[in-house]
Amino acid sequence: MKMKIAIGVPTGGTMKSKTAFSLMETIRQNDLDIFPIFQYGSYVCENRERIVDIAGMNLCSHILFVDDDMCFGSDLLPRLLAHDKDIVGVPYNFRKMPRETVIKFFDEKGETVNSLPEMSTELFKVAGIGTGLALIKMEVFDAIDTPYFPIERDKEGNMILTEDIGFCEKARANGFDVWLDPTIEGKHIGLFEF
């Protein structure tokens, strides 16, 4: 029996054309049982929560989260599946200049840092990934409490913990490793690709 893979797209109502093309090519070029979920709403964390619920109700084994402003190659999903990890993502940047990765790394002491002097060229563990392009096994969500994608704000209302890093911290606290494949390219689409 084939695995059933949800492709979950949290959206505020619009999708970049390159994202749509990336999704269509992924479905067209791969012999996988893919279950698309487009969840519309104002808050990405709530959209992600709903995608998890829908994927669970439809007996999906994994969710590939794809934000509505990402582009990637059609081989992304099979390459991530081949790693057979609970949580695995790819490097990409925030939509701003100067370019800054969304990935949170471990330094040599095991502390979380925002960058590394040199990135590995092989799959490796990280503190956190952006869930704009991430493959997650459904069993992860079975093992952690809701909300799966918590955010934190300071007293002034500024976000100090995004929902994707909040998810990674929660998953790691429950014994799951977070992995990064630095050989797969993902792009965050703004006025140009970051």
Steps between C-alpha positions, in 0.01 A plus 500: 500500500635842401554772756249783479681833507312820580633813337382773734493856374411765760388807310364845558318474168762543229772273370807588298490353149841336554359326808207368298738378229723329760196322647363393161837360392537314831164331449555438126851356521471278807311172534379575852159505668477876557216664690503882449369720782467874446406671825390860475515739796668808640733321743755254368528320835124429500514390136780255582299360795198443275715333233624253764139424600390443140803283421430291810132454410609381153755250634804667351841372608686831442440867435714697262442860604540744212439869563322689221816700422755219456647338189694176473591213269262215424744256666468667843234263638660166399840621619361598842303175526816300426659627823223333707529764775221619727565865415714615209525827314711699259688828536337819379512866596266756647354740243729790586841645435763427596426132447456309825419131539189387687695202639610484864821302548690339788849628575782277628361536856149397395363853538255639244652753259377684191789413270796270451844590367460220245192295414529123473454343159313200643180450699549625857309583819396857568314684775225621269383522140254719319179309441448685172663190343504211744400133504359375831375153593150501647621300800678815620165674542360194679777536760480874577225716645317777320566764400757333277620835367524738799616858465634732769488877518677747725319764711487737203335234281806427288540136401800344674427138403350414162257211465745281311783539752240456777400170339862385473571585865188313609586197285859490629373523859297186424798303371484571126803611302476772237704444184616721214595391149732777377516348151139589413426856398189685606425861412283753681330721244473873562583778258765245397601158631679510838 
